[in-house]
Amino acid sequence: MTPRHDPVPWPTGPADALALQKELRRFVVPAGSPEPIRIAGLDAAYSADGRTVFGAAAVLAYPSLRFVEGATAAVPVTFPYIPGLFAFREGPSLLAALGRLTCRPDLLMVHGHGIAHPRRCGIASHLGVVTGIPSVGVADTLLCGEAGGPDASRGSASPVTEKGEVIGCAVRTRPCVRPAYVSPGHLIDLAGAVRIVLLTTPRFRTPEPLRAAHRLAALARDSATFR
């Protein structure tokens, strides 16, 4: 599968990255209600020296969550660690992994933020725009905004807001376990993003597509380490 709008060359400095992020923001559409058949989880792992990022794409059938296929890509790290600009650090490896799939996913589930981002264009939104595929961001912590704690029961959610704007939800995917932070990436609304995240977390806190991608990325990293 070839990404639709892969921005090559990728910016290697913050100023150019910010400019591109602001440009891409104009194309983000946090609306829609896709009914995916195949969901690609996207996650990355780093080599011990931090010089290589291993991107992984794991495709699961939906709603059965059966593993369909996976792909990985090792890419040199060319962008510094800057919160809010992770798309430029991990995005090249994730797009490369997506490009190695034989099937085109119907939805991307990205370990990171969508519009719950200072410029409303986190890595999930970025990848959604450049591929043209609906995307959802699922993060472990907030990057911006504030959220009250949802109730302890599974499925409870509380809005993430910034300056009066709802940009995501804190979602309890397991009872009495810290919430995941869900936000639309592109071509899906918040209610749809939360619904798909809950339907893909039958047993653990983290959605199954992201668990599969995490395993693939770690395996690629470890295989390279001991080669």
Order of alpha helices (4+ residues) and beta strands (2+ residues): alpha-beta-beta-beta-alpha-beta-alpha-beta-beta-beta-beta-beta-alpha-alpha
